[in-house]
Amino acid sequence: MSLADRRGWRRTGGIAIFSILFCKFAAWPETAPAFYHDVMPILQEHCQGCHRERGIAPMPLVTFEQARKYAGRIARLTGSRQMPPWFADRSVGRFANDPSLSDDEIATLSAWAENGTPAGDPRGRPPRPQRTGQWSIGKPDAVVRMPGPVKLPGKGVVDYTYEIVPTGFSSDRWVQMSEVQVAARGNVHHAVIYIRPPDSNWLRKAPAGVPFTAADLPDRESRLQAHATDSDMLLVYAPGSSPDHWAEGMAKFIPAGSDLVFQMHYTTSGRPAVDQTAVGLRFAAQPPEKRVVTLQLTNHALLIPPGADNFEVDARGTLPNDALLLSLFPHMHLRGKRFEYDIVRADGKLEPLLRVNYHFHWQLSYKLAEPLLLKAGTVLEARAWYDNSARNPHNPDPGKLVHWGDQTSDEMMVGFFDVAIPVAMNKWQFFEKKP
């Protein structure tokens, strides 16, 4: 994953304790719940963002017939809190996009399954959510799609694939919502959509409108550019991640005449596939008060010993200017085990922001329930733990000394985080410390 230039950021080490989550469940309702009155509202609020036609989940749960078919599985997986997926320690922080069910909601789904899945009166059904086809964000104001489809082999390793797509925007645009839709869901490990302004020299020797890899570029400098950029990110997609939806008065900025650069990390799935990823955009109704930018804490120098089952890698950085912290998005590969973010106070004590039991196949963004003001000089730290032992069922090679690399057989340590800064300030100006 290409990484932006981060002036003044350094790496460090440390130890933290990860809290264990305990849950207790409520008693069943006294009367058997019915689908339209009791179950459907739960599914709409917590499940149908993924479980819908063309959603990322394997089966839709929109209609009575669809949900009834999977009632037993719904009860089992929600009762064990495997679904909806959420991996944050509930004792640390509050997050606006936490889809977790309450004890009463879990009890309702269990009672509905155990009591024969009654439908109830359809006239009592809740209003249908305002979704437009495949888009969770509603009807996009603009859709930017890769014009060239990418043909993927059934086996082997696929190098990072890029596609440069002109937006055609004749005026500046402020993006309040954005969503990535991939065609070959089983083959996309992640996608990063970068904003390339018209004055940027990044990848200017690369072709536009057709897929390419770094190896296709004409010289060494261009090939290096494919793996390192200071361009701003529009959004990051990984399996399980949700669309970006910024609060009123906040948005991301796409200058007039910009291109979007799709960086696609594909994996093979045993059979050939074709992908043609698109991003949907909804624009702010009026210019915002704050500009949203994506930053990251990263440690490229990780070296995970063979057999290590709890190896720690850390990164730390100091914010040069005030910023509002909005969300956190940890990224690792198959050996990823835990991830946390902390504020490091002046006395060295840690103020926890997020604790995550990492799940490679559900890489979630954790959006703060309330933005958190981080004053200039705030020190942020990210910590990641890796399991490179044979006890990790996802480990491709427990005998390997693991280093940073693009492919899932290698590893990454990236702590993305979104901040809101003054609307007139861009990301590069943010890193200029005031005298």
matplotlib code that plots the C-alpha trace (Angstrom):
import matplotlib.pyplot as plt

x = [0.0, 1.6, 2.4, 2.5, 5.5, 5.2, 7.7, 8.7, 7.3, 9.4, 9.1, 9.2, 8.5, 6.2, 3.8, 0.0, -2.6, -5.6, -8.9, -11.1, -14.7, -17.4, -21.1, -24.3, -27.5, -31.0, -33.9, -36.2, -39.2, -42.4, -44.3, -42.9, -41.6, -42.9, -40.8, -42.3, -42.8, -39.8, -37.1, -37.1, -36.1, -33.1, -32.0, -32.4, -30.3, -27.6, -27.4, -28.7, -25.8, -24.0, -26.8, -28.7, -28.7, -25.2, -24.0, -20.7, -22.4, -23.1, -26.9, -29.5, -31.6, -34.1, -37.4, -39.3, -38.6, -34.9, -34.5, -36.7, -34.4, -31.4, -33.2, -31.2, -27.9, -28.9, -29.7, -26.5, -24.1, -25.7, -25.9, -22.2, -21.6, -19.8, -22.3, -22.5, -18.7, -17.1, -13.7, -13.1, -12.8, -16.1, -14.4, -12.3, -14.0, -17.4, -17.9, -20.7, -20.6, -20.7, -23.3, -23.3, -26.7, -28.0, -28.8, -32.5, -32.1, -30.1, -32.9, -35.5, -33.7, -33.3, -36.9, -38.1, -36.1, -37.1, -40.8, -41.3, -40.3, -43.8, -44.3, -46.8, -48.7, -46.9, -48.7, -46.5, -43.2, -40.8, -40.1, -37.5, -34.0, -33.1, -30.5, -30.1, -29.3, -25.8, -25.0, -25.2, -24.7, -27.8, -27.8, -24.3, -23.8, -21.0, -19.6, -15.9, -15.3, -12.1, -12.6, -10.3, -11.4, -8.7, -8.4, -7.3, -5.7, -7.0, -3.7, -0.4, 0.6, -0.9, 1.3, -0.4, -2.5, -3.2, -5.6, -5.6, -9.1, -9.8, -12.7, -13.6, -14.6, -14.4, -14.8, -13.6, -15.7, -16.2, -17.0, -19.1, -19.8, -17.8, -18.1, -16.1, -17.8, -15.7, -16.9, -14.6, -15.2, -13.4, -10.3, -9.9, -7.6, -7.8, -8.2, -6.9, -8.3, -5.9, -6.6, -4.1, -4.4, -3.6, -0.3, 1.0, 3.9, 3.0, 2.9, 2.8, 4.7, 2.0, -0.9, -4.4, -7.5, -5.9, -4.6, -0.9, 1.7, 4.9, 6.8, 5.0, 6.4, 9.3, 12.0, 13.1, 11.8, 8.3, 8.4, 9.4, 6.5, 4.0, 5.0, 5.4, 3.3, 2.3, -1.0, -4.1, -6.4, -10.0, -10.8, -9.5, -11.5, -11.0, -13.4, -15.9, -15.0, -17.9, -18.3, -17.0, -19.8, -18.5, -20.6, -22.2, -19.5, -16.8, -15.7, -12.8, -11.5, -11.0, -9.6, -10.9, -9.2, -8.0, -7.6, -8.5, -5.7, -7.1, -4.5, -5.8, -4.3, -5.7, -5.4, -6.2, -9.2, -8.7, -10.5, -10.1, -12.1, -12.6, -12.8, -13.8, -14.0, -15.9, -16.3, -19.5, -19.4, -21.9, -21.0, -21.5, -24.4, -22.2, -18.5, -17.5, -15.9, -13.4, -11.3, -10.9, -7.5, -6.2, -2.9, -1.1, 1.3, 3.5, 6.5, 8.2, 11.1, 9.2, 11.0, 8.9, 10.9, 9.9, 7.6, 6.9, 3.3, 3.0, 5.5, 5.0, 5.6, 5.1, 5.0, 4.7, 4.2, 3.6, 0.9, 2.4, -1.0, -4.5, -6.8, -10.1, -9.7, -12.6, -11.8, -9.2, -8.5, -5.8, -4.3, -2.2, -2.0, -2.5, -0.3, -2.1, -3.4, -4.1, -3.9, -4.3, -4.0, -3.0, -2.3, 1.0, 0.8, 3.7, 4.3, 4.6, 1.2, -1.1, -4.6, -6.3, -8.3, -8.9, -8.2, -8.9, -8.7, -7.6, -9.5, -7.9, -11.2, -13.1, -10.9, -13.2, -12.9, -13.8, -15.5, -15.5, -19.0, -17.7, -14.7, -11.7, -9.6, -5.9, -3.9, -0.6, 2.1, -0.1, 1.8, 0.0, 1.2, 0.0, 0.9, 0.4, 0.9, 1.6, 1.3, 3.9, 3.5, 2.1, -0.9, -2.1, -4.3, -3.9, -0.1, 1.3, 4.8, 5.6, 9.3, 9.7, 11.4, 8.6, 9.3, 7.3, 5.8, 2.8, 1.6, -0.4, 2.5, 4.5, 3.2, 2.2, 1.7, -0.4, -2.5, -4.7, -6.6, -8.8, -8.6, -10.5, -8.3, -9.0, -10.7, -7.9, -5.1, -4.0, -2.2, 1.3, 0.6, -0.7, 2.8, 4.4, 4.8, 3.9, 6.9]
y = [0.0, 3.3, 5.5, 9.3, 11.3, 11.9, 14.5, 14.3, 10.8, 8.2, 4.7, 3.4, 0.4, -0.4, -2.7, -2.5, -4.7, -5.7, -5.9, -9.0, -8.6, -10.2, -10.2, -11.3, -11.9, -10.8, -13.2, -14.0, -11.8, -13.1, -13.3, -14.7, -11.8, -11.4, -10.6, -7.4, -5.8, -7.1, -8.7, -6.5, -3.3, -5.1, -6.4, -3.0, -1.2, -3.8, -6.3, -5.0, -2.7, -5.9, -8.4, -7.1, -7.6, -6.9, -6.3, -7.8, -10.5, -13.9, -13.8, -11.0, -10.6, -8.1, -9.9, -12.3, -15.2, -14.5, -14.0, -17.0, -19.3, -18.4, -17.8, -20.5, -19.2, -15.7, -16.7, -18.7, -16.1, -13.1, -15.1, -15.7, -12.1, -13.2, -11.1, -8.3, -8.2, -5.8, -6.3, -3.3, -3.7, -2.2, -0.8, 1.6, 4.4, 4.9, 4.6, 5.8, 2.9, 0.1, -2.3, -4.5, -5.8, -5.2, -8.1, -7.6, -7.6, -10.9, -12.4, -11.2, -12.9, -16.1, -16.2, -15.6, -18.6, -20.9, -20.0, -20.9, -17.6, -16.0, -13.3, -11.1, -8.3, -6.9, -3.6, -3.1, -3.2, -0.2, 2.1, 0.7, 2.2, 4.8, 2.9, 3.1, -0.3, -1.2, 2.1, 2.4, 6.1, 6.7, 7.8, 9.2, 12.6, 11.2, 7.7, 7.3, 3.9, 2.3, 2.3, -0.6, -4.0, -6.0, -9.6, -11.7, -15.2, -18.1, -18.8, -17.0, -13.6, -10.4, -7.3, -4.1, -2.8, 0.8, 2.7, 6.5, 7.9, 11.6, 12.9, 15.5, 17.9, 21.5, 22.9, 22.0, 19.4, 18.7, 15.1, 14.4, 10.7, 8.1, 4.4, 1.9, -0.9, -3.8, -6.3, -9.2, -9.1, -12.4, -11.1, -7.6, -7.5, -3.8, -0.7, 2.8, 5.7, 8.6, 12.2, 13.4, 17.2, 18.7, 20.2, 16.8, 15.1, 11.7, 8.9, 11.3, 8.8, 6.1, 5.5, 6.8, 4.7, 1.3, -1.0, -1.2, -2.3, -0.8, -3.2, -1.7, 1.8, 3.0, 4.0, 3.4, 6.7, 5.9, 2.5, 3.9, 6.4, 3.5, 2.5, 5.9, 9.0, 12.1, 12.4, 12.6, 9.6, 9.8, 6.6, 3.1, -0.1, -3.5, -6.4, -5.3, -1.6, 0.9, 3.9, 7.3, 9.6, 12.9, 15.0, 18.3, 20.9, 18.4, 17.0, 15.8, 18.0, 17.1, 20.0, 20.8, 18.8, 16.1, 12.4, 9.5, 6.9, 3.4, 1.3, -2.3, -5.2, -8.3, -11.9, -15.0, -17.3, -20.5, -19.3, -16.4, -13.2, -9.7, -6.6, -3.1, -1.1, 2.1, 4.8, 6.7, 10.3, 12.5, 16.2, 18.6, 21.0, 23.9, 24.5, 22.9, 24.5, 21.7, 19.7, 15.9, 14.3, 10.8, 10.3, 7.2, 5.8, 3.3, 1.1, -0.1, -1.7, -4.5, -7.9, -10.7, -13.7, -17.2, -18.8, -15.6, -15.8, -12.3, -10.0, -6.3, -3.5, 0.2, 3.6, 7.1, 10.6, 14.1, 16.3, 19.7, 21.5, 21.2, 18.6, 16.8, 13.1, 11.4, 7.7, 5.0, 2.2, -0.4, -2.5, -5.7, -8.9, -12.6, -12.6, -9.6, -10.4, -7.1, -3.4, -0.4, 3.4, 5.6, 9.2, 9.4, 12.0, 14.1, 11.8, 8.8, 7.3, 6.1, 7.2, 4.5, 5.4, 1.9, -1.7, -4.2, -8.0, -7.9, -9.9, -10.0, -10.7, -7.9, -4.8, -2.2, 1.6, 2.7, 6.1, 8.1, 8.9, 12.4, 14.0, 14.4, 17.6, 16.8, 19.9, 20.7, 18.6, 15.6, 12.4, 9.5, 5.9, 2.8, -0.8, -4.0, -7.6, -10.5, -14.3, -15.9, -19.3, -22.5, -22.0, -19.2, -21.1, -18.2, -18.1, -18.9, -19.8, -20.0, -20.6, -17.3, -14.1, -11.7, -8.2, -5.4, -6.2, -5.7, -9.3, -11.0, -13.5, -10.5, -8.0, -4.4, -2.2, 0.9, 2.8, 5.0, 7.8, 10.6, 14.1, 17.4, 20.5, 24.1, 24.2, 26.4, 24.0, 21.0, 18.0, 19.3, 22.6, 20.7, 19.1, 22.5, 23.3, 26.8, 28.9]
z = [0.0, -1.1, 1.9, 2.2, 3.3, 7.0, 8.2, 11.9, 12.4, 14.2, 15.6, 19.1, 21.3, 24.2, 25.9, 26.4, 28.0, 25.8, 27.7, 27.4, 26.6, 28.7, 27.7, 29.3, 27.5, 28.3, 28.8, 25.9, 25.3, 27.0, 23.7, 20.4, 18.3, 14.7, 11.7, 10.4, 13.8, 15.8, 13.6, 10.4, 12.2, 13.7, 10.4, 8.7, 11.3, 11.9, 9.0, 5.6, 5.0, 3.9, 3.7, 0.6, -3.1, -4.4, -0.9, 0.4, 2.4, 0.9, 1.3, 1.4, 4.6, 3.3, 2.9, 5.2, 3.0, 2.9, 6.6, 7.5, 5.5, 7.7, 11.0, 12.8, 11.6, 12.4, 16.0, 16.4, 15.0, 16.7, 20.0, 19.9, 18.7, 15.6, 13.7, 13.1, 12.9, 15.4, 16.9, 19.1, 22.9, 24.1, 27.2, 25.1, 23.3, 21.7, 17.9, 15.8, 13.4, 16.0, 14.6, 17.7, 18.9, 22.4, 24.6, 24.0, 20.2, 20.4, 22.6, 20.0, 17.1, 19.2, 20.2, 16.7, 15.4, 18.3, 17.9, 14.3, 12.6, 12.6, 10.0, 11.7, 10.0, 7.0, 7.5, 10.6, 8.7, 9.1, 6.2, 3.8, 4.1, 1.5, -0.5, -4.2, -5.8, -5.0, -3.3, 0.5, 0.3, -1.8, -5.4, -6.1, -7.6, -9.7, -10.3, -11.4, -12.8, -14.0, -17.8, -18.4, -16.9, -15.1, -16.1, -13.1, -13.3, -11.3, -9.6, -8.8, -7.5, -9.0, -8.7, -7.4, -10.3, -11.0, -13.2, -13.6, -14.3, -15.1, -13.1, -15.7, -12.9, -14.3, -10.8, -7.3, -5.5, -1.8, -1.2, 1.9, 1.1, -0.9, -1.5, -3.4, -5.3, -6.6, -9.2, -8.2, -4.4, -3.8, -5.4, -3.9, -0.8, -0.7, -2.8, -2.2, -4.2, -4.4, -5.6, -8.1, -8.6, -12.0, -10.7, -9.4, -11.1, -9.7, -12.3, -15.2, -17.4, -16.7, -19.1, -18.3, -18.5, -18.7, -16.0, -15.4, -12.8, -11.6, -13.9, -16.9, -16.3, -18.5, -15.9, -12.3, -11.0, -12.3, -10.9, -7.5, -7.7, -7.9, -4.4, -2.7, -3.0, -1.0, -2.8, -0.6, -0.2, -1.1, 0.8, 1.5, 0.9, 2.4, 2.9, 5.6, 5.5, 5.3, 3.1, 4.2, 5.4, 6.9, 9.2, 8.0, 7.7, 6.9, 3.5, 1.4, -1.4, -5.1, -7.1, -10.5, -13.2, -10.8, -11.6, -9.3, -9.1, -8.3, -6.5, -6.5, -4.5, -6.1, -4.9, -6.9, -5.9, -7.9, -11.0, -13.4, -12.7, -14.1, -12.0, -12.8, -9.6, -9.3, -6.6, -6.0, -4.7, -3.1, -2.8, 0.1, -0.5, 0.4, 1.1, 4.4, 7.5, 7.8, 5.4, 6.0, 5.3, 5.9, 7.8, 8.9, 11.5, 9.7, 10.5, 7.3, 9.2, 10.8, 11.0, 12.5, 13.6, 12.6, 15.1, 17.1, 18.4, 19.9, 18.2, 18.7, 16.2, 17.0, 15.3, 16.8, 15.5, 16.8, 15.3, 14.3, 14.3, 15.9, 14.4, 15.1, 15.2, 13.3, 12.7, 12.9, 10.4, 11.3, 8.5, 8.7, 6.7, 7.6, 10.7, 12.2, 15.7, 17.7, 17.0, 19.2, 19.0, 22.0, 22.9, 24.7, 27.5, 28.7, 31.6, 29.3, 30.3, 27.5, 26.9, 24.8, 21.7, 20.2, 21.0, 18.2, 18.0, 14.3, 11.7, 8.2, 6.4, 8.2, 8.1, 9.7, 10.1, 13.6, 13.5, 16.8, 18.2, 18.9, 17.2, 19.5, 19.5, 19.3, 20.1, 18.3, 19.9, 20.7, 20.4, 18.8, 18.9, 17.1, 18.2, 16.3, 17.4, 15.0, 15.2, 13.0, 14.7, 13.4, 15.7, 13.4, 10.9, 8.4, 8.5, 5.1, 6.4, 10.1, 9.3, 7.4, 8.7, 7.7, 6.4, 4.9, 1.6, -0.7, -0.8, 1.9, 2.5, 3.7, 6.3, 6.8, 9.8, 8.9, 11.4, 9.2, 10.9, 9.5, 10.9, 10.2, 9.7, 8.7, 5.3, 3.8, 4.9, 2.8, 4.1, 3.3, 5.1, 8.1, 8.5, 8.6, 12.2, 13.3, 14.7]

ax = plt.figure().add_subplot(projection="3d")
ax.plot(x, y, z, "-o")
ax.set_aspect("equal")
plt.show()
